[in-house]
Amino acid sequence: MLESDDRRRQVKSANRRAIMDAAAALAEERGLGHFTVKDLAERAGVSRRTIFNHFASVDDAVYARLSELLGVVVDDFVEIADATPLPATPSTGAVFEQLADVIERTALVRSLSHIARLVGTSEDHPATVLWRHEVLQSVTARLTAEVTRRNPQSDPFTVALLAGSLINAMVVTFEQWERETGAADTPGSRRVWQRLLRTAVEHLRHGFAG
């Protein structure tokens, strides 16, 4: 009985993985709104019913893959943050520098390149607009929680402002990086990313006067 349950879980997990990967591939090739449940079922090698056992729509399957990619990015943030010594003298400035350092040291280009291909030309698709809002809220909330955990003496409101500012700066940086590089994952595009990100962090650090 237990072996049968394990087998069912394995099949369910494999089907979900196949659907997410197929949805991502179709989104990259055709764009959101340009493939059907039938297309997805054929690409994933499953039935339409199996798709609806896991996702309410093809867009939900794409979003699941997008969320997974963003989860990897945040996990990388957290891993680097956990390996970074806490500031000797806690302060708002020290928390900002810690956040900025973690973001600058996280290898983001591979995941960002994949995300750009996934969304592709579908930036104005209603689902994409909704996802952008949800993703920003989710990533900011998780980053805020992790920084607060490591700096319990810090004011949560201040930490949330810092995290939100940095995440939104990253979004603007991402959009400019995509325009300049076509979101390619190359040594050159990584250098462009670092240049743009450092510029964004410097503006947050010192302001825009002068």
NORLIN-V245253 format. One line per field, one symbol per residue. burial: 1 if it has 16 or more other C-alpha atoms within 10 Angstrom, else 0. A space follows every 10 residues. Layout:
burial: ???
This chain:
burial: 0000000000 0000111111 1111111100 1100101011 1011010000 1001100110 1111111011 1011011100 1000000000 0000111111 1110010110 1111111111 0100001100 0000100011 0111111100 1001010011 0111111011 0011011100 1011100011 0111011101 1001000000
